[in-house]
Amino acid sequence: MLADLFEVDASEIIPDKPLSARKMIKAQHAKARLIEYEVWVPIPAPQVILDISDVVEQKKQALSLYESQLKCYDYVNFAYGLGLYRGGRFKRPSVEAFFVPPRFYHLKILVRLLTTYAFREKVKKIYSVLTGREKR
């Protein structure tokens, strides 16, 4: 069995999600165990809870190294806040939550995402034609 692979939770809609879902499907064919983690959206039913109270400051320091990403969003305080939220639910100072999806869970996610992205592109095209921003 391959080592565990960590992936952003499937409910997170990010631009590279279809590509990462494809990679997760390939990894599951190779019998890797996938573990999803939270970034923006709390996982509704986490299966693994990790008390990170002792390493919160280290995590904040590590996140602060992502200078280009921090220009857009304050990930350091956002991650800290998510940990506090989780900690409150599980009676700990700070917690991280994880979800271990069943095999081929990402295949369903990939189909849903590709359908969503394809629909969005069609809507953009129709809008550009209706507004005269594109030649027919």
C-alpha positions, -999 to +999 in steps of 0.1 A: +000+000+000+012+035-008+016+062+018-014+082+028-023+111+004-038+143+018-063+162-004-084+193+001-119+183+012-142+176-018-167+203-007-140+229-014-146+243-049-112+254-062-101+258-099-078+228-099-103+205-082-111+184-114-074+177-120-068+168-083-099+145-084-084+127-114-051+122-095-070+109-065-088+084-086-055+071-100-040+070-065-069+049-053-063+025-082-028+021-067-044+014-034-034+046-017-055+058+013-068+093+008-074+117+036-092+150+031-086+181+052-104+214+057-093+247+042-124+270+039-154+248+046-156+227+078-160+190+070-196+181+080-189+147+095-152+143+103-139+108+109-105+119+124-100+146+149-064+158+158-058+180+188-032+205+175-032+227+206+005+221+213+016+231+178-007+259+169+021+285+170+043+263+148+014+260+123+009+297+122+046+303+116+046+276+088+015+292+071+031+327+073+058+314+049+033+313+020+038+350+012+022+351-022-010+333-010-012+357+020-014+386-004-049+375-012-062+361+020-052+359+057-048+322+057-029+323+090-058+337+110-084+319+090-068+285+098-064+296+134-101+305+136-111+272+120-090+253+146-107+273+174-141+265+159-133+228+157-118+229+192-150+244+207-170+216+192-147+189+206-138+206+239-101+212+230-082+245+225-075+238+188-084+209+165-080+198+129-106+175+113-101+150+085-123+127+064-113+094+049-134+089+017-145+055+005-128+041-026-137+059-058-155+086-039-135+111-061-150+097-093-184+109-083-169+143-073-151+146-106-183+140-126-201+166-105-173+191-109-169+186-146-206+190-151-206+222-130-177+237-148-191+228-183-224+244-174-206+275-161-187+278-194-219+275-214-235+303-193-205+325-199-206+319-236-244+327-238-239+358-217-210+371-239-232+366-270-262+383-255-242+413-243-224+416-276-190+409-262-185+381-287-191+377-324-217+351-333 
